[in-house]
Amino acid sequence: MVTIRNKKLRKVLLASAAIIIAGSALLYLAVARNNKAPLNDQAQLITEDGQEVNLDPPTDEEKDEANKHKEEIVNRDEQIKNPPSSSQTNPATVVITEATGVLVRAYVTGVFEEGGTCTATATQGSQVKTKSSSGFQNVSYTQCAPMEWDTPLGGGPWTIKVIYKSATAEAFQSKVIEV
């Protein structure tokens, strides 16, 4: 009988130990889950002026805004490298409002005049297509007449550059489109 009792005692002790270990593990997981805060609560970045930094991934709107800012920087750098001649006094900026495989629409801020020339150039590798139109006064800026390509652009990425030139101003903007 002594051996049976030791076996039963051993089984009871092993079962009790297993229950204690499993209970401890469950308790640990429950406490860890309740104490786990979202990433934004755990890692808050505060700027010097007390503003909280958003650590969420960027939204599509934020990505578009960043890409537009990059284009503005590239355009500014190109204008610094290739400034208009000193006889031109009007600060002009070309704005491409639509660029597709069929046409380009643009306007020029900073000038309000008739008769300037808008030239759109599409480049993809060694392929280059160019189309020009006249500028005309429209409300408070100079509008470029739509520039339609003689043949539609082929598929893939194209760099579109619109240059505006007149007796008083010169400006340009570049943009990459996917056709």
C-alpha positions as a printed Julia matrix, in Angstrom:
179×3 Matrix{Float64}:
  0.0    0.0     0.0
  2.86   2.35    0.54
  3.82   2.3    -3.15
  0.23   2.98   -4.27
  0.0    5.93   -1.92
  3.34   7.38   -3.14
  2.16   7.04   -6.74
 -1.11   8.8    -5.94
  0.72  11.52   -4.01
  3.16  11.96   -6.86
  0.29  12.3    -9.39
 -1.5   14.82   -7.16
  1.67  16.85   -6.74
  2.4   16.81  -10.49
 -1.18  17.81  -11.33
 -1.07  20.6    -8.73
  2.24  21.88  -10.13
  0.85  21.82  -13.7
 -2.25  23.73  -12.59
 -0.13  26.32  -10.78
  2.18  26.76  -13.79
 -0.75  27.05  -16.25
 -2.57  29.48  -13.97
  0.55  31.6   -13.6
  1.02  31.7   -17.38
 -2.61  32.74  -17.94
 -2.34  35.39  -15.23
  0.88  36.73  -16.8
 -0.73  36.93  -20.27
 -3.82  38.67  -18.9
 -1.74  41.27  -17.05
  0.58  41.79  -20.03
 -2.37  42.3   -22.4
 -4.03  44.84  -20.1
 -0.78  46.79  -19.63
  0.05  46.85  -23.34
 -0.79  50.33  -24.68
 -1.04  51.21  -28.38
  2.2   52.31  -30.04
  1.13  55.98  -30.05
  0.64  55.87  -26.28
  3.91  54.04  -25.67
  6.18  56.1   -27.9
  5.05  59.69  -27.93
  7.36  62.15  -29.6
  6.97  65.74  -28.54
  8.59  68.59  -30.48
 10.38  71.45  -28.77
  7.27  73.62  -29.05
  5.11  70.96  -27.35
  3.45  69.54  -30.47
  2.83  65.79  -30.55
  4.3   63.98  -33.56
  1.92  61.65  -35.44
  3.61  58.26  -35.8
  0.85  56.71  -37.94
  1.71  55.73  -41.53
  1.09  58.59  -43.99
 -2.32  58.86  -45.63
 -2.71  59.06  -49.42
 -3.43  62.78  -49.04
 -0.19  63.29  -47.08
  1.75  61.33  -49.72
  0.26  63.47  -52.53
  1.13  66.65  -50.63
  4.71  65.43  -50.14
  5.04  64.59  -53.85
  3.74  68.04  -54.84
  6.26  69.62  -52.47
  9.05  67.57  -54.06
  7.97  68.78  -57.52
  7.99  72.39  -56.29
 11.53  71.94  -54.96
 12.71  70.41  -58.26
 11.06  73.24  -60.23
 12.58  75.86  -57.94
 16.02  74.27  -58.29
 15.66  74.16  -62.1
 14.67  77.83  -62.14
 17.68  78.68  -59.97
 19.97  76.78  -62.38
 18.3   78.33  -65.45
 17.09  81.78  -64.38
 15.17  83.95  -66.85
 17.18  86.69  -68.52
 17.6   89.92  -66.57
 15.28  91.85  -68.92
 12.34  89.78  -67.69
 10.83  91.27  -64.58
  7.57  89.4   -63.86
  7.79  86.51  -61.41
  5.8   83.83  -63.23
  4.88  80.28  -62.25
  3.52  77.63  -64.6
  0.82  75.36  -63.14
  0.02  72.14  -65.02
 -3.64  71.38  -64.33
 -3.99  68.33  -66.57
 -1.49  66.14  -68.37
 -2.63  62.97  -70.14
 -1.59  60.83  -73.06
 -3.76  63.09  -75.26
 -3.33  66.67  -74.04
 -1.83  69.14  -71.58
 -3.6   72.06  -69.88
 -1.73  74.74  -67.95
 -1.85  78.34  -66.79
  0.68  80.92  -65.62
  0.42  82.92  -62.41
  2.29  86.17  -61.9
  1.51  87.47  -65.4
 -1.74  88.69  -66.93
 -1.12  89.15  -70.64
 -1.97  88.14  -74.18
  0.41  86.61  -76.68
  2.92  84.58  -74.69
  3.8   81.09  -75.91
  3.14  77.89  -73.98
  5.17  74.87  -75.07
  4.56  71.36  -73.75
  7.24  68.72  -74.19
  6.7   65.03  -73.42
  9.79  62.88  -72.97
 10.1   59.13  -72.54
 13.62  57.83  -73.1
 14.62  58.98  -76.6
 11.02  59.8   -77.58
 10.23  63.52  -77.5
  6.95  65.17  -78.5
  6.35  68.92  -78.49
  3.21  71.03  -78.86
  2.73  74.81  -78.49
 -0.18  77.17  -77.97
 -0.8   80.85  -77.21
 -1.35  82.36  -73.81
 -4.37  84.57  -73.18
 -5.7   86.65  -70.27
 -8.1   84.74  -68.03
 -9.46  86.36  -64.83
 -6.16  87.16  -63.07
 -3.63  84.89  -64.78
 -2.5   83.85  -68.23
 -4.19  80.72  -69.55
 -2.46  78.43  -72.05
 -4.76  77.12  -74.77
 -4.96  73.3   -74.47
 -2.05  71.53  -76.17
 -3.12  68.27  -77.84
 -0.47  65.77  -78.95
 -0.52  64.95  -82.69
 -0.66  61.25  -81.7
 -1.44  59.86  -78.24
  1.51  59.1   -75.99
  2.45  55.43  -75.63
  2.18  53.56  -72.33
  4.52  54.04  -69.39
  5.92  57.06  -67.55
  6.39  60.35  -69.43
  7.98  63.57  -68.2
  5.84  66.54  -69.19
  7.44  70.0   -69.16
  5.47  73.16  -69.9
  7.43  76.34  -70.65
  5.83  79.78  -70.86
  7.72  82.56  -72.66
  6.72  86.14  -73.4
  8.37  89.52  -73.68
  7.94  90.04  -69.93
  8.12  86.58  -68.35
  9.51  83.08  -68.59
  8.69  80.08  -66.42
  8.21  76.32  -66.55
  6.99  73.31  -64.63
  7.75  69.6   -65.02
  5.62  66.65  -64.03
  5.85  62.87  -64.47
  2.69  61.1   -65.61
  1.83  57.43  -66.13
  0.05  56.64  -69.39
